[in-house]
Amino acid sequence: MTTIPLRSAPLRLILVAGLAAGLGLLCWTVVRAAFGSSVMIFAQRAAEITPESRVEAAQIARKYAPGDPVVRYGAGGILMNTASIELNEKLVNDAVDELRVAVRLSPLDYRMWLSLGRGLDRQGKGSEAQQAYERAIELAPNHFDPHWALGNYLLRNGKNDAAFKEFSAALTSRPSSLDLIFEYAWKEFGGDAKAIARVLKPPDSVRAQFVSYFIDRGKAADALTIWRERDFDQTAPEINVRTVSESLIRNDHVADAYAVWFASKNTEHPGPDAGSLLANGDFERPITIDSVVPFLTWKITNQRGLTIALDNQIKQTGSQSYRSGFDIRENSDVLFASQTVPVKRGTAYHLSFAARTRGLENLSNPQLEVTDTGKAERMTQILPQMTNGDTDWKYYGLDFTSSPSTDAVTVKVRRPACGDPPCPFSGRLWLDDFKLIEKRHAEQQASSGR
């Protein structure tokens, strides 16, 4: 084996000089690359520089780091944005050139292909743009942006089914995009719910929102068909069931809302009291503040200045009553309790309850209201407000007839705001023994002495 002696001083000097030169070149290359990368970051993030200065900074970054794909990608993005601002098509061509280099330097980065696709699309090179988008999807099949970009390209070119296949994939990765994608589909398919469901195939994570969009646009029957596919109505999470039920109630499909709620295996299904259509009318069972159960449950909201409790010392029947104390300085509408119950259409009913008050000295006091849950203007009955002062337990009654379109009524105890503020509100109220029955049953009970 041949060896080179390094003992002579000249050879050692030559070797040291070579190593120093190599290290110097390496350091200079690293410094240039770091400087170029820093300038590119500045060019992308600086908030108060002109488009021309941003392009100039990108060119400086490219000069110092020509082999860095991220720098070339950044330069392409800046040129494309500036082209849009200044309507300068030459900059679009320059941007595409930069992005082609970025793709060549980093062929496995989907971002490079995605940006190149957008640039080619802007140039009108549709076939190449589509290929770039498809390559981006191959590299990042679960990312939203490539599917979204290709979907928009296909939609603009009249390839609707293919476009919505991509939108469906985009929706799976980013459910929050449903709003915009649904608008596209609604327009393209003229509100045809079956066609929209067929092309989008919404994942279960957004099915409730998807269904609600149709309900809000007058397509409740089609929406419920989608909701019940594969028995989803029975297994859907409670929050999704609530979304659909609330949408149905809001659009006056109360009977459907009731059916949706009680079909679910993941929601509470309270039943009415014996001899009444209301549930827990005697407050013998616990109450839940801010309950989300839409039917046969007292809805009680904890408002400022309002105290709520079940009182086992003062009651009309049973072992406890509902007590509320209030000391509210502002002129506000106060809802003590409400409950929504299904009823028959065009049927007469009788509602009764007991109440006790202390310390009422107000311009507006509690009153009982019964309204059509779907449309209050269709039917609303109100008892006179309770009187000021102290009253012992007293029974109140209200007769009403549901309208020919009423599927449910909401019973409310509320204190309406005054017409002219200020209108403070103080005192205490006890409620007990609520009953709602068909009037013919009430008359039968009265005639039989019960």
Secondary structure as GFF3:
##gff-version 3
##sequence-region A 1 450
A	DSSP	alpha_helix	9	45	.	.	.	ID=ss1
A	DSSP	alpha_helix	51	64	.	.	.	ID=ss2
A	DSSP	alpha_helix	69	86	.	.	.	ID=ss3
A	DSSP	alpha_helix	89	105	.	.	.	ID=ss4
A	DSSP	alpha_helix	110	123	.	.	.	ID=ss5
A	DSSP	alpha_helix	126	139	.	.	.	ID=ss6
A	DSSP	alpha_helix	144	156	.	.	.	ID=ss7
A	DSSP	alpha_helix	160	173	.	.	.	ID=ss8
A	DSSP	three_ten_helix	175	177	.	.	.	ID=ss9
A	DSSP	alpha_helix	178	188	.	.	.	ID=ss10
A	DSSP	alpha_helix	193	200	.	.	.	ID=ss11
A	DSSP	three_ten_helix	204	206	.	.	.	ID=ss12
A	DSSP	alpha_helix	207	216	.	.	.	ID=ss13
A	DSSP	alpha_helix	220	227	.	.	.	ID=ss14
A	DSSP	three_ten_helix	229	231	.	.	.	ID=ss15
A	DSSP	alpha_helix	232	235	.	.	.	ID=ss16
A	DSSP	alpha_helix	238	250	.	.	.	ID=ss17
A	DSSP	alpha_helix	254	263	.	.	.	ID=ss18
A	DSSP	beta_strand	306	311	.	.	.	ID=ss19
A	DSSP	beta_strand	321	328	.	.	.	ID=ss20
A	DSSP	beta_strand	334	342	.	.	.	ID=ss21
A	DSSP	beta_strand	348	360	.	.	.	ID=ss22
A	DSSP	beta_strand	367	372	.	.	.	ID=ss23
A	DSSP	three_ten_helix	376	378	.	.	.	ID=ss24
A	DSSP	beta_strand	380	382	.	.	.	ID=ss25
A	DSSP	beta_strand	389	401	.	.	.	ID=ss26
A	DSSP	beta_strand	408	415	.	.	.	ID=ss27
A	DSSP	beta_strand	425	438	.	.	.	ID=ss28
A	DSSP	alpha_helix	439	447	.	.	.	ID=ss29
###
